Amino acid sequence: MTPPPAVEKVLNWLSWLITLCMKVVEAGFVLVLLSVLLYILLGADAGLYVGSIVINVKMLIYALTPQAVVGIAIVLTLGWIAKRPR
C-alpha cells in the first residue's frame, strides 16, 4: 500500500532535509580535520583560527572521561548494528 501523495511529499522533503544536514556535518568534520592537519604541518604559524580549532579539539579530548568514551562506543556500535543490511 502506498502512502497518500501529501504524505509522500512530506517524507521526500524530510529525506532531503536529513541528507542536507548530513552533508553540512560532513563538511564541518572535514574542515576540522584539515585544520588539525594544517596545524600539525605548520605549527603556530598556521594562524589564530586554526590554532583556536586545535585548542577546542584538545579541550574536548581532555574533557572525555573513560565512561564517556565507553558510552560513545556503545552508541556507535548500536547505530552500526541498526544500519547494517540484514
C-alpha positions in Angstrom: 0.0 0.0 0.0 1.4 3.4 -1.0 1.1 6.4 1.2 -1.1 9.4 0.0 0.7 11.9 -2.2 0.8 14.6 0.5 2.5 12.2 3.0 4.9 11.0 0.3 5.8 14.6 -0.4 6.5 15.4 3.2 8.6 12.2 3.5 10.6 13.2 0.5 11.1 16.7 1.9 12.3 15.2 5.2 14.6 12.8 3.4 16.1 15.8 1.5 16.5 17.8 4.7 18.3 14.9 6.5 20.6 14.5 3.5 21.4 18.2 3.5 22.1 18.2 7.3 24.4 15.2 6.9 26.4 17.0 4.1 26.8 20.1 6.3 28.0 17.9 9.2 30.5 16.1 6.9 31.8 19.4 5.6 32.3 20.6 9.2 34.1 17.4 10.1 36.4 17.7 7.1 37.1 21.3 8.0 38.2 20.4 11.5 40.4 17.5 10.2 42.0 19.8 7.6 42.6 22.5 10.3 44.3 19.9 12.6 46.5 18.7 9.7 47.4 22.2 8.8 48.4 22.9 12.5 50.5 19.7 12.5 52.3 20.8 9.4 52.8 24.5 10.1 52.6 24.6 13.9 51.9 28.0 15.5 52.4 29.7 12.1 49.1 28.2 10.9 47.2 31.2 12.2 44.8 32.1 15.0 41.7 30.4 13.5 43.4 27.1 13.1 45.0 27.4 16.5 41.7 28.0 18.1 40.2 24.9 16.4 43.1 22.8 17.7 42.7 24.2 21.2 39.0 23.4 21.2 39.7 19.8 20.0 42.3 19.4 22.8 39.8 20.7 25.4 37.2 18.2 24.1 39.7 15.3 24.3 40.7 16.2 27.8 37.0 16.5 28.9 36.2 13.0 27.8 36.2 10.6 30.7 36.5 6.9 30.3 32.8 6.5 31.0 32.0 8.9 28.1 34.3 7.0 25.7 32.5 3.8 26.6 29.1 5.4 26.1 30.1 6.8 22.7 31.4 3.4 21.7 28.1 1.7 22.7 26.1 4.3 20.8 28.2 3.9 17.7 28.1 0.1 17.9 24.3 0.1 18.3 24.0 2.5 15.3 26.2 0.3 13.2 24.1 -2.8 14.1 20.9 -1.0 13.3 22.2 0.3 9.9 23.8 -2.9 8.6 21.9 -4.8 5.9 20.1 -7.9 7.0 
